[in-house]
Amino acid sequence: MQKFSLLILFLLILAGSNVLADDLWDNFGDSNVYGQEAVTDDDFEKALESKQKKKVKKDKNIPKGESFSQSNETEILTNTSKEPQILLIPLPLKVNDNYTIPIGHYEVEGVKEDGEVYLKLYQAHSLMAKIPAEETYDDFGEDAINFVKLQPHGDYHVEILYGGLDFNAFAIIDIE
């Protein structure tokens, strides 16, 4: 009898908790602790559609007649910043019999003048040297478009390798 009464008591408690839980859940949808109201499916769909319309309007800002592509390589190349290429010269170099380039850091600019190619070396906006160079289609194994490098070329010479947006060139210079 005792087991039977415990079983009935347990079933009553279980049934009461289930009814209590159902009442709480039913009241939850009307308002919650923070005073927010439940959102219906229709309201959610309307909000989602309005957001999608705003995204479409942003894309319509592209002027008609212009091509737009995320992989437009020409646009990337023309927008490439022309940062100065800096070259460290660790030993004096003889440009000609009259002038020696001293040790230091130089900003290098490749130019074409009268059909000839030159590498101009600047320090603090002063032209320090104008070196004749040979234009080439070789990219010297570099990944970058704009670069300048100094490398040994035999025992008595060095080679300046220059890469730019317009052309690539190299110059072989005597070590003093």
PyMOL commands that set and color helices and strands:
alter all, ss='L'
color gray80, all
select helices_A, chain A and resi 2-28+41-59+73-78
alter helices_A, ss='H'
color red, helices_A
select strands_A, chain A and resi 85-89+93-94+100-101+104-113+116-123+126-136+147-152+157-163+168-175
alter strands_A, ss='S'
color yellow, strands_A
deselect
rebuild
show_as cartoon
